[in-house]
Amino acid sequence: KVCLVDYAYSNLCTHDAISLLVNNSPSFCAPEILRGESISASTDMWQLGILIFFCLSGT
């Protein structure tokens, strides 16, 4: 399983413990995260789009 996260707040998760603390940069969050809704595949696609944008734009 691959997860994209905001690396400024990343931490190591093991199979025994899963971090439920969410710290995000509001500028890059998917709208459903900002609204406090559940995370879905569309959230992952939003984050992938942000990652691709920054890779292609060089910022």
C-alpha positions as CSV (number, residue, x, y, z in Angstrom):
1,K,0.0,0.0,0.0
2,V,1.4,3.4,-1.0
3,C,0.3,6.6,0.7
4,L,1.2,10.1,-0.3
5,V,1.6,12.5,2.7
6,D,2.8,15.9,3.5
7,Y,6.4,15.1,4.3
8,A,6.7,18.1,6.7
9,Y,4.7,16.1,9.2
10,S,5.5,12.6,8.2
11,N,6.3,9.8,10.6
12,L,7.1,6.1,10.6
13,C,4.0,3.9,10.9
14,T,4.3,0.2,11.7
15,H,1.8,-2.5,11.4
16,D,1.3,-2.5,15.1
17,A,0.5,1.3,15.4
18,I,-1.2,3.5,13.0
19,S,-1.0,7.3,13.4
20,L,-4.5,8.9,13.5
21,L,-3.0,12.4,13.9
22,V,-3.6,14.5,10.8
23,N,-1.4,17.5,10.2
24,N,-1.8,19.0,6.7
25,S,-0.7,22.1,4.9
26,P,-4.1,23.6,4.1
27,S,-2.9,24.9,0.7
28,F,-2.4,21.4,-0.5
29,C,-5.2,19.5,1.2
30,A,-8.0,17.9,-0.8
31,P,-11.3,19.7,-0.2
32,E,-12.9,16.7,1.7
33,I,-10.0,16.8,4.2
34,L,-10.6,20.5,4.9
35,R,-14.4,19.9,5.3
36,G,-13.6,17.0,7.8
37,E,-15.1,14.4,5.5
38,S,-13.8,10.8,5.1
39,I,-10.8,10.2,2.9
40,S,-11.3,8.2,-0.3
41,A,-9.6,7.4,-3.6
42,S,-10.4,10.8,-4.9
43,T,-8.3,12.3,-2.0
44,D,-5.4,10.2,-3.2
45,M,-5.9,11.5,-6.8
46,W,-6.0,15.1,-5.5
47,Q,-2.7,14.6,-3.7
48,L,-1.1,12.8,-6.7
49,G,-2.1,15.8,-8.8
50,I,-0.5,18.2,-6.4
51,L,2.7,16.1,-6.4
52,I,2.8,15.9,-10.2
53,F,2.2,19.7,-10.5
54,F,5.2,20.4,-8.2
55,C,7.4,17.9,-10.0
56,L,6.6,19.4,-13.4
57,S,6.6,23.1,-12.3
58,G,9.9,22.8,-10.5
59,T,8.7,24.5,-7.3
